Amino acid sequence: MRTLLKPALVIAWKDLSMEWRTKQTLSAMLIFSGLVIVTFSFAFDPSNQAVQALVPGMIWVMTIFSGVIGLNRSFMAEQQHDNIHGLMAAPVDPASIYLGKCLANFVFVLIVQLISIPLLFILFDFHVVDYMGLGYLLIIIFLGTFGFIAVGTLLAALVAHATSSEILLPVLLFPLVMPVVIAGVQATRIVLIGQEGTQDVLSWLQLIAAYDVIFFAAGFLLFDYVLEV
């Protein structure tokens, strides 16, 4: 496990360091999330209780669409200077490359969520007063985002060589992430709106966790073949 984790952390740190210098990907993701929040806040009355039911869906709209922007750029630097072949020739397991890219993409999306979700709650005057509910919300967002990134990183590597990768990635990604998106929206709605019990939240969390395990394992097993495509 250590032989996989150490190269993965190096790759993730490389991506995070490059982004810290340029801030191109994070800026684009934050601008999109902010645009979604501002558009919905002007389109609907934030003080309306019925409108506040849109908040769980908006959280995942921002996560998925801003995440696609980051995923499209995750292999861009390697493709520009043909560095992907250097990674393939390096004496590391391809699973380490996949894990490192997943970690970097996951951090990018978490940073966007850390900024955009509180802003969304402020503009819509939404309060989470139940600390248990807040804990469930964090777990749902963490697991749901991880599943989305696990699938998205694998597909981003698959379409990286395509001339229209920006269009091809969402076409392939959205059908595959529908289960985790639906489960994430439903679980978030239960936690924030409080119309159902804790058992319903746990049922959706089990679905998300199973999805994460299956597709993360698939990424580990298939990434070597994806790089050779």
N, C-alpha and C positions, 0 to 999 in steps of 0.2 A: 504493500500500500504506500509505503514511503517513497518507493521509486516512481510511483504515479503522482503523488501529491507535490513533491518538491519541484519537478519541471512545470507542473500545472500552476503552482504559485508564481513561478518566474514568468510564465506567459501572461498570467493575469496581471501581474505587477507591470509588465511591459506595456500592456494595453491601457492600464489605468494611468501610467506615467505619461504616455503619449497624449491621452485625453486631457490630462491636467495641464499640459503645455498648450494644446490647441483649443480645447473646450468646444469643439465644433459639434460633436455628437450630442453632448449634454445640452448645449444651447438649443439645438433643433428640437430635442425631446421636450425641454421645458417650455419652449415657445408654443409647441403644439398643445401641450397640456393646459397652459394658460389660456390659449385661444378657446379650447373646449369649455373651460370654466366660465370665462367672460361671456361667451356666446349664450350659454344656457342661463346664466344669471340675468342677462338682458331679455332673453326670449320668454322667461317665466318669472313669476313673482316668487322670490326666494322665501318670503314669509308664509306662503300658502302651504298648509300641511300636506295637501295632496301632491304638490310639486316636490316636497322633500322625499317622497317615495322614489324619485328619480336618482337620488344620490348614490345608492348602491350600484346602479347600472353605470353611472358616470365614472365611478372609481375604476371600473374595469374597462370602460371605453378609453380612458386616458392611459391605462396601463398597457392595453393591447396595441393601440395605434402608435403611441410614443415608443413602445418597445420594438415595433417593426422598424421604426426609423433607426434605432440603435443596432438591431440585428443586420440590417442592410449594410451598415458601415463596419460591422465587426471584422469582416475579412477583406475590406477595401484596401487597407495598407499593405497586406500581404500580396494582393493581386497586382497592385500598382507597380511594385518593384520585384515581382516574382518571388517574394520571400516565402510563399507557401511551399515552394519546392525545397527551400532551405529547412523549413520545419519538418517536412517529410523525410529529408535526408538525415536529420539530426538523430543521434542515438537515444531517442526517447520513444516510449510507447505512444501510438496515435491517440490512445485514450487520454493521455496527459494533455494533449493539445485540446481535445474536446472539453475536458474538465476545466482547463485554464480559461478557455473562451467562455464557457458557461459562467464561471465565477465573475469574470469581468462584466459580461452582459447583465448578470444578476445585480451586481453592485450599481451599474448605471441606472437600471430601472428602479432600484430601491431608493436611490438618491432623488430621482424624479418624484416618486411617491411620497417621500419624506417632506418634499416642498409643496407638491400640488394638493395632496389630500387635506392637510390642515387648512390650506387656502380655500379649498372647496367647502369645508365645514364652516369657515368664517363667513364666506359670502352668502351661504345658504342658512346661516344661523342655526347650524346643526350641532347638537350637544350629545356626547356620549358620556353619561354620568355614571353608568354601571361599569365598575372596574373589571368585573368578570367579562362583560360584553366587550370591553376594550381589548382584553387579553385574547378573546376568541377572534376579534377582528384582526389583530396582528398575526395570529396563526393562519387565518384564512388567506390573508394577503401574501404572507410569506410562502405558504405551500402552493397557492395558485400561481403566483409569479414564477416560482421555481419550475413548475410543470410547463408553463408557457415558454420559459427560457430554454429548458431542456430540449423541447421539440424545435424551437426556433433556431437554436444554434446549429443543430444537425442539418436543418433545411437550408440555413444560410450558407453553410459550407457546400451543400449540394448544388446550389444555384449560383455559386460565386463565379463560375466560369461563363455563365450565360450572359449574353449581351443585354438582356432586359431583366436582370435579376431583381431590380426594384419592383417590377410588376409581377414577376413569377413567384417571388417569395410569399406575398400575401395570398396568392391564389392557392398555393400548396399548403400554407400554414393555417389559414382560418378554418378549413374543414377539420383538420386534426386537433385543433385546440378548442373546438366547440364544447366537448364534454367538460373540460376544466373551467371554461368561461361560464357555462351555465351553472355548474356547481358553485363556482365562486360568487356569482351574482345572487344565487338563491341563499347561500349561507350568509353572505353579507347583508342581504335584506332581512333575514330572520334576526340577526344580531342587532342591526340598527333600528329596524321598525318594531321588532319584538312581538310579532303576531303569532309565533309558534314557539315550541319548547326547545330546551337544550338538546334533547335527543335528536331532533331534526337537524340541528347544526352538526352534531357528531356524525350523522349519516352522510351528509354532504362532505364533511372533512375526510371521512373514510374513502369516499369516491375520489377526492382530489389526491389523497395520499397514494392510493392504488395507481392512479394515472401517473403520478410522479415516478414511482418505482419502475413501472413498466417502460415508460419512454426514456427515462434516464439510463436504464440498463440497455435499452435498444441503442441509445447513442453511443455507449461504451463499446458495444459489440459491432456496430455498423460504421463507426467513424473512419476506420481504416479503409474500408471499401469506398466510402464517400470521397475521401481525399484522392483516390485513384481515378475517379470518374472524369 
